[in-house]
Amino acid sequence: MGEAEQNTGQETGQETGQETVRLTAWVRGRVQGVGFRWWVRARALELGLAGSATNLSDGRVEVVAEGPRGRCERLLEMLEGDAPGGVPGRPGKVAGVASRWSESRGEAAGFLER
């Protein structure tokens, strides 16, 4: 029965091997005034992540997301996407993304546009 209990724990939403992390990404390009933060918020909520997307005074957008590592990696892939014309439906034009990984700080649920 011990084995069944372990399996049940994995089925209740804990992703195997997925630690909770904090992703901070700085996105540069034409990303302000084009709906980019709204798009990031929508993608983050679809992935079940908490955090924020904030316009910076230098024209970049800072994205902070917390959740399972795999989901944060997926969001980063969407931010970095370099398909011709960018990621389908992603507003603006991303010229580059710098990112940093750290321990989760326990962001409140939800995702804010600032």
C-alpha positions in Angstrom: 0.0 0.0 0.0 3.0 2.3 0.5 3.7 2.2 -3.2 0.1 3.2 -4.1 0.3 6.1 -1.7 3.4 7.4 -3.5 1.7 7.1 -6.9 -1.4 8.9 -5.5 0.9 11.8 -4.4 2.3 12.2 -7.9 -1.2 12.2 -9.4 -2.4 15.1 -7.3 -0.7 17.7 -9.4 2.9 17.4 -8.3 5.0 17.2 -11.4 7.7 14.6 -11.1 11.1 16.2 -10.5 9.6 19.7 -10.9 10.9 22.0 -8.2 9.2 25.4 -7.7 11.5 28.1 -9.1 11.5 31.8 -9.9 12.3 33.0 -13.4 13.2 36.6 -14.0 13.4 37.6 -17.6 14.2 41.0 -19.2 12.8 41.3 -22.7 14.1 43.9 -25.1 12.7 45.1 -28.4 9.4 46.7 -29.4 7.6 45.3 -26.3 6.0 48.4 -24.7 2.7 49.9 -25.8 1.8 46.9 -28.0 -0.1 44.6 -25.6 3.0 42.5 -24.7 2.5 42.5 -21.0 -1.2 41.4 -21.5 0.0 38.6 -23.7 2.6 37.5 -21.2 0.0 37.5 -18.4 -2.4 35.3 -20.5 0.4 32.8 -21.3 1.5 32.7 -17.6 -2.0 32.1 -16.3 -2.5 29.3 -18.9 0.6 27.7 -17.5 -0.6 28.1 -13.9 2.3 30.5 -13.0 2.2 33.5 -10.6 4.2 36.7 -11.0 4.2 39.9 -12.9 5.1 41.7 -16.2 6.5 45.2 -15.7 7.4 48.0 -18.1 10.9 49.3 -17.3 12.0 52.9 -17.9 14.7 51.7 -20.4 12.0 50.2 -22.8 12.4 46.6 -21.6 9.7 44.5 -19.9 10.7 42.6 -16.8 8.8 39.2 -16.4 8.9 37.5 -13.0 7.2 34.0 -12.9 7.1 31.4 -10.2 5.9 27.8 -10.5 7.2 24.4 -11.6 10.5 24.6 -13.5 9.1 23.0 -16.6 6.3 25.5 -16.9 8.6 28.4 -16.3 10.9 27.0 -19.0 7.9 26.9 -21.4 7.1 30.5 -20.7 10.8 31.5 -21.3 10.6 29.6 -24.7 7.6 31.6 -25.6 9.3 34.8 -24.7 12.5 33.9 -26.7 10.7 32.4 -29.7 12.6 33.3 -32.8 10.3 32.0 -35.6 10.0 34.4 -38.6 7.7 37.1 -37.4 8.0 35.9 -33.8 5.7 33.6 -31.9 2.2 33.5 -33.5 0.0 36.0 -31.8 2.8 37.5 -29.7 2.5 41.3 -30.0 5.5 43.5 -30.7 9.0 42.3 -31.7 11.4 40.7 -29.3 15.0 41.5 -30.0 16.5 39.5 -27.1 15.8 38.0 -23.7 18.1 37.8 -20.6 17.1 35.5 -17.8 18.0 34.5 -14.3 16.8 31.5 -12.3 16.5 31.6 -8.5 14.6 30.1 -5.6 10.9 30.7 -5.4 9.9 33.5 -3.0 6.3 32.3 -2.8 4.6 34.9 -5.0 0.9 35.3 -4.4 -1.5 33.6 -6.8 -2.3 35.4 -10.0 -0.2 37.4 -12.5 0.0 41.2 -12.5 0.6 43.7 -15.3 2.5 46.7 -13.9 
